[in-house]
Amino acid sequence: MEEPGFRVLLTDAGDRKMEAVRAIRTVTGLSLWNSKLLLASAPVEITAAGWLEVADGAVRVLEDASARITLLCDCCGRTIRRGAFPVNLARYMEPWSLETCWASCPPAAI
């Protein structure tokens, strides 16, 4: 059993495309030109599977720039809605299995 990763998918640039390009650049570290190309190829994966805190930070930066983002759980493949339910971060320190994925079975309120 491994800890699940969370992927960030850019689905749409939103209304403020230049801000979205800058946000992609901030999140990925790509050049301005490559960030623009990445935005033009939406829907596209912005970050590979990683920690929830990193993915959540990337989503926050991109959403602040009006980009539309989808956060996916690698464990079960489900879409995670930010703020839909409380997340027990202590739970991420233990090995997981598909049966205990919080995207499939949200944890009880803390």
Residue frames as a rotation matrix with the C-alpha (Angstrom) as fourth column:
MET 1
0.579 0.815 0.000 0.00
0.815 -0.579 0.000 0.00
0.000 0.000 -1.000 0.00
GLU 2
-0.611 -0.753 0.246 1.23
0.763 -0.643 -0.073 3.45
0.213 0.143 0.967 -0.89
GLU 3
-0.298 0.461 -0.836 0.14
0.329 -0.773 -0.543 6.92
-0.896 -0.437 0.078 -0.02
PRO 4
0.395 0.505 0.767 -2.04
0.886 0.011 -0.463 8.27
-0.243 0.863 -0.443 -2.83
GLY 5
-0.799 -0.585 -0.143 -0.91
0.495 -0.773 0.397 11.15
-0.342 0.246 0.907 -4.98
PHE 6
0.344 0.894 -0.288 -3.03
0.511 -0.436 -0.741 14.00
-0.788 0.108 -0.606 -6.21
ARG 7
-0.576 -0.497 0.649 -2.83
0.802 -0.188 0.568 15.35
-0.161 0.847 0.507 -9.76
VAL 8
-0.097 0.486 -0.868 -3.84
0.056 -0.868 -0.493 18.82
-0.994 -0.097 0.057 -10.90
LEU 9
-0.381 0.073 0.922 -5.52
0.904 0.240 0.354 19.07
-0.195 0.968 -0.157 -14.32
LEU 10
-0.692 0.163 -0.703 -6.04
-0.196 -0.980 -0.035 22.41
-0.695 0.114 0.710 -16.04
THR 11
-0.226 0.700 0.678 -9.40
0.779 0.547 -0.306 22.22
-0.585 0.459 -0.669 -17.81
ASP 12
0.527 0.422 0.737 -9.86
0.778 -0.588 -0.220 25.83
0.341 0.690 -0.639 -18.97
ALA 13
-0.507 -0.820 0.266 -7.90
0.677 -0.570 -0.466 29.10
0.534 -0.056 0.844 -18.95
GLY 14
0.023 0.583 -0.812 -10.75
0.869 -0.413 -0.272 31.19
-0.494 -0.699 -0.516 -17.61
ASP 15
0.866 0.465 0.183 -11.24
0.497 -0.759 -0.420 34.88
-0.056 0.455 -0.889 -18.34
ARG 16
0.762 -0.635 -0.124 -7.79
-0.586 -0.759 0.284 36.20
-0.275 -0.144 -0.951 -17.39
LYS 17
0.941 -0.325 -0.094 -5.43
0.223 0.804 -0.551 34.23
0.255 0.498 0.829 -19.64
MET 18
0.184 -0.935 0.302 -2.25
-0.215 -0.338 -0.916 36.20
0.959 0.103 -0.263 -18.90
GLU 19
0.068 -0.101 0.992 -2.76
-0.993 -0.102 0.058 35.73
0.095 -0.990 -0.108 -15.16
ALA 20
0.899 0.285 0.332 -3.34
-0.313 0.949 0.035 32.03
-0.305 -0.135 0.943 -15.78
VAL 21
0.674 -0.726 -0.136 -0.07
0.154 0.318 -0.935 31.84
0.722 0.610 0.326 -17.74
ARG 22
-0.107 -0.716 0.690 1.78
-0.659 -0.468 -0.588 33.50
0.744 -0.518 -0.421 -14.85
ALA 23
0.389 0.331 0.860 0.13
-0.889 0.380 0.256 31.12
-0.242 -0.864 0.442 -12.39
ILE 24
0.993 -0.084 -0.077 1.18
0.049 0.925 -0.376 28.09
0.103 0.370 0.923 -14.47
ARG 25
0.281 -0.949 0.141 4.69
-0.075 -0.168 -0.983 29.49
0.957 0.266 -0.119 -14.53
THR 26
-0.034 -0.235 0.971 4.65
-0.943 -0.316 -0.109 29.89
0.332 -0.919 -0.211 -10.74
VAL 27
0.670 0.418 0.614 3.37
-0.635 0.750 0.182 26.35
-0.384 -0.512 0.768 -10.16
THR 28
0.965 -0.190 0.182 5.50
0.254 0.859 -0.446 24.52
-0.071 0.476 0.877 -12.72
GLY 29
0.265 -0.913 -0.311 8.63
0.032 -0.314 0.949 26.64
-0.964 -0.261 -0.054 -13.00
LEU 30
0.153 -0.141 0.978 8.35
0.944 0.312 -0.103 26.58
-0.291 0.940 0.180 -16.80
SER 31
-0.896 -0.436 -0.079 9.30
0.374 -0.839 0.396 29.52
-0.239 0.326 0.915 -18.99
LEU 32
-0.364 0.779 -0.511 6.66
-0.393 -0.626 -0.674 32.04
-0.845 -0.044 0.533 -19.97
TRP 33
-0.391 0.157 -0.907 6.57
-0.912 0.068 0.405 30.61
0.125 0.985 0.117 -23.50
ASN 34
-0.838 0.033 -0.545 6.15
-0.001 0.998 0.061 27.00
0.546 0.052 -0.836 -22.32
SER 35
-0.769 0.611 -0.190 3.53
0.243 0.005 -0.970 28.06
-0.592 -0.792 -0.152 -19.78
LYS 36
-0.265 0.653 -0.709 1.59
-0.774 -0.583 -0.247 29.72
-0.575 0.483 0.660 -22.61
LEU 37
-0.527 0.012 -0.850 1.86
-0.670 0.610 0.424 26.56
0.524 0.792 -0.313 -24.73
LEU 38
-0.951 0.170 -0.259 0.68
0.289 0.791 -0.540 24.44
0.113 -0.588 -0.801 -21.81
LEU 39
-0.528 0.789 -0.314 -2.33
-0.141 -0.446 -0.884 26.71
-0.837 -0.422 0.347 -21.31
ALA 40
-0.260 0.399 -0.880 -3.18
-0.951 -0.265 0.161 26.50
-0.169 0.878 0.448 -25.02
SER 41
-0.634 -0.041 -0.773 -3.20
-0.379 0.887 0.263 22.70
0.675 0.460 -0.578 -24.85
ALA 42
-0.719 0.440 0.538 -5.82
-0.535 0.143 -0.832 22.51
-0.443 -0.886 0.133 -22.08
PRO 43
0.870 0.135 0.474 -7.13
-0.492 0.179 0.852 20.15
0.030 -0.975 0.222 -20.80
VAL 44
0.232 -0.888 -0.396 -3.69
-0.080 0.388 -0.918 19.11
0.969 0.245 0.019 -19.59
GLU 45
0.709 -0.083 -0.700 -2.03
0.673 0.377 0.637 17.80
0.211 -0.922 0.324 -16.45
ILE 46
0.697 -0.435 0.570 -0.20
-0.383 -0.898 -0.218 20.60
0.607 -0.066 -0.792 -14.65
THR 47
-0.151 -0.750 0.644 1.40
-0.988 0.101 -0.114 18.62
0.021 -0.654 -0.757 -11.85
ALA 48
-0.299 -0.029 -0.954 2.14
-0.209 0.977 0.036 14.92
0.931 0.210 -0.298 -11.55
ALA 49
0.620 0.582 -0.526 0.99
0.310 0.435 0.846 12.90
0.721 -0.687 0.089 -8.57
GLY 50
-0.549 -0.801 0.238 2.17
0.088 -0.338 -0.937 14.52
0.831 -0.493 0.256 -5.37
TRP 51
-0.812 0.175 -0.557 1.27
0.577 0.088 -0.812 15.41
-0.094 -0.981 -0.172 -1.83
LEU 52
0.192 0.976 0.104 -2.15
0.970 -0.205 0.133 16.88
0.151 0.075 -0.986 -1.12
GLU 53
0.364 -0.075 -0.928 -0.66
0.464 -0.850 0.251 20.08
-0.807 -0.522 -0.274 0.31
VAL 54
-0.710 -0.679 -0.187 1.35
0.118 -0.376 0.919 20.69
-0.695 0.630 0.347 -2.88
ALA 55
-0.661 0.535 0.526 -1.62
0.709 0.215 0.671 19.93
0.246 0.817 -0.522 -5.12
ASP 56
0.368 0.841 -0.396 -3.94
0.921 -0.387 0.034 22.10
-0.125 -0.377 -0.918 -3.02
GLY 57
-0.002 -0.467 -0.885 -1.46
0.254 -0.856 0.451 24.98
-0.967 -0.224 0.121 -3.17
ALA 58
-0.922 -0.334 0.198 -1.20
0.241 -0.094 0.966 24.66
-0.304 0.938 0.167 -6.95
VAL 59
-0.247 0.920 0.304 -4.99
0.923 0.129 0.361 24.59
0.293 0.370 -0.881 -7.27
ARG 60
0.396 0.388 -0.832 -5.29
0.718 -0.695 0.018 27.69
-0.572 -0.605 -0.554 -5.10
VAL 61
-0.451 -0.656 -0.605 -2.74
0.067 -0.701 0.710 29.65
-0.890 0.280 0.359 -7.19
LEU 62
-0.938 0.075 0.338 -4.36
0.346 0.142 0.927 28.62
0.022 0.987 -0.159 -10.47
GLU 63
-0.026 1.000 -0.009 -7.93
0.983 0.027 0.179 29.28
0.179 -0.004 -0.984 -9.32
ASP 64
0.153 0.004 -0.988 -6.91
0.495 -0.866 0.073 32.73
-0.855 -0.501 -0.134 -8.07
ALA 65
-0.752 -0.470 -0.462 -5.86
-0.191 -0.515 0.836 33.42
-0.631 0.717 0.297 -11.66
SER 66
0.026 0.942 -0.334 -9.37
-0.830 -0.166 -0.533 32.39
-0.557 0.291 0.778 -12.86
ALA 67
-0.620 -0.267 -0.738 -8.22
-0.668 0.673 0.318 29.05
0.412 0.690 -0.595 -14.33
ARG 68
0.549 0.804 0.229 -10.56
-0.831 0.494 0.255 26.09
0.092 -0.330 0.939 -14.02
ILE 69
-0.529 -0.848 -0.034 -8.90
-0.788 0.505 -0.351 23.15
0.315 -0.159 -0.936 -12.32
THR 70
0.728 0.616 -0.301 -9.70
-0.433 0.753 0.495 19.53
0.532 -0.230 0.815 -11.54
LEU 71
-0.265 -0.759 0.595 -7.98
-0.964 0.192 -0.185 17.77
0.026 -0.623 -0.782 -8.64
LEU 72
0.531 0.422 -0.735 -7.75
-0.516 0.849 0.114 13.97
0.672 0.319 0.668 -9.04
CYS 73
0.374 -0.364 0.853 -6.90
-0.749 0.424 0.509 11.26
-0.547 -0.830 -0.114 -6.51
ASP 74
-0.254 -0.562 -0.787 -4.42
-0.894 0.447 -0.031 8.74
0.370 0.696 -0.616 -7.94
CYS 75
-0.817 -0.052 0.574 -5.57
-0.396 0.774 -0.493 6.09
-0.419 -0.631 -0.653 -5.49
CYS 76
-0.294 0.812 0.504 -9.12
0.430 0.583 -0.689 5.78
-0.854 0.014 -0.521 -6.78
GLY 77
-0.768 -0.110 0.631 -9.21
0.639 -0.195 0.744 8.14
0.041 0.975 0.220 -9.77
ARG 78
0.275 0.958 -0.075 -12.02
0.961 -0.273 0.038 10.26
0.015 -0.083 -0.996 -8.41
THR 79
-0.161 -0.208 0.965 -12.32
0.307 -0.940 -0.152 14.02
0.938 0.272 0.215 -8.72
ILE 80
-0.340 -0.034 -0.940 -11.75
0.938 -0.084 -0.336 15.85
-0.067 -0.996 0.061 -5.44
ARG 81
0.404 0.491 0.772 -13.83
0.442 -0.843 0.305 18.93
0.801 0.218 -0.558 -4.75
ARG 82
-0.691 -0.723 -0.002 -11.82
0.386 -0.367 -0.847 21.37
0.611 -0.586 0.532 -2.65
GLY 83
-0.868 0.286 0.407 -13.57
-0.489 -0.641 -0.592 22.29
0.092 -0.712 0.696 0.56
ALA 84
-0.132 0.875 -0.465 -16.31
-0.436 0.370 0.820 19.70
0.890 0.311 0.333 0.06
PHE 85
0.891 0.341 -0.299 -15.49
0.114 0.470 0.875 18.02
0.439 -0.814 0.380 3.36
PRO 86
0.609 -0.706 0.361 -12.81
-0.769 -0.414 0.487 18.31
-0.194 -0.574 -0.795 6.03
VAL 87
0.567 -0.531 -0.630 -9.62
-0.118 0.704 -0.700 16.40
0.815 0.471 0.336 5.38
ASN 88
0.926 -0.317 0.207 -7.77
-0.156 0.177 0.972 14.69
-0.344 -0.932 0.114 8.20
LEU 89
0.556 -0.765 -0.324 -4.16
-0.693 -0.211 -0.690 15.37
0.459 0.608 -0.647 7.22
ALA 90
-0.111 -0.591 0.799 -2.86
-0.884 0.426 0.192 12.95
-0.454 -0.685 -0.569 9.87
ARG 91
0.625 0.468 0.625 -4.42
-0.162 0.861 -0.483 10.18
-0.764 0.200 0.614 7.79
TYR 92
0.889 -0.303 -0.344 -1.93
-0.374 -0.046 -0.926 10.85
0.265 0.952 -0.154 4.98
MET 93
0.038 -0.942 0.334 0.97
-0.999 -0.044 -0.008 9.71
0.022 -0.333 -0.943 7.13
GLU 94
-0.111 0.006 0.994 -0.18
-0.379 0.924 -0.047 6.06
-0.919 -0.381 -0.100 7.09
PRO 95
-0.981 -0.192 0.003 -0.18
-0.083 0.438 0.895 3.58
-0.173 0.878 -0.445 4.18
TRP 96
-0.177 0.967 -0.185 -3.47
-0.778 -0.253 -0.575 3.52
-0.603 0.042 0.797 2.29
SER 97
-0.799 0.105 0.593 -5.47
0.423 0.799 0.428 1.04
-0.428 0.592 -0.682 0.32
LEU 98
-0.808 0.524 0.268 -8.28
0.043 -0.402 0.915 1.70
0.587 0.751 0.302 -2.13
GLU 99
-0.009 0.865 -0.502 -10.83
0.764 0.330 0.554 0.76
0.645 -0.379 -0.664 0.52
THR 100
0.163 0.031 -0.986 -9.61
0.895 -0.425 0.135 3.56
-0.415 -0.905 -0.097 2.81
CYS 101
-0.715 -0.421 0.558 -9.21
0.647 -0.700 0.302 6.29
0.264 0.577 0.773 0.20
TRP 102
-0.530 0.524 -0.666 -10.90
0.388 -0.549 -0.741 9.42
-0.754 -0.651 0.087 1.52
ALA 103
-0.773 0.293 -0.563 -12.01
-0.616 -0.559 0.555 10.36
-0.153 0.776 0.612 -1.98
SER 104
-0.584 0.570 -0.577 -14.08
0.010 0.716 0.698 7.16
0.811 0.402 -0.425 -2.04
CYS 105
0.300 0.600 -0.741 -15.03
0.788 0.282 0.547 7.28
0.537 -0.748 -0.389 1.63
PRO 106
0.030 -0.311 0.950 -14.79
-0.176 -0.937 -0.302 10.82
0.984 -0.158 -0.083 3.06
PRO 107
-0.723 -0.371 -0.583 -13.60
0.469 0.356 -0.808 10.85
0.507 -0.858 -0.083 6.68
ALA 108
0.312 0.828 -0.466 -15.92
0.925 -0.152 0.349 11.76
0.217 -0.540 -0.813 9.50
ALA 109
0.569 -0.050 0.821 -16.02
0.012 -0.998 -0.069 15.45
0.822 0.049 -0.567 10.40
ILE 110
-0.380 -0.814 -0.439 -13.26
0.594 0.150 -0.791 16.44
0.709 -0.562 0.426 12.76
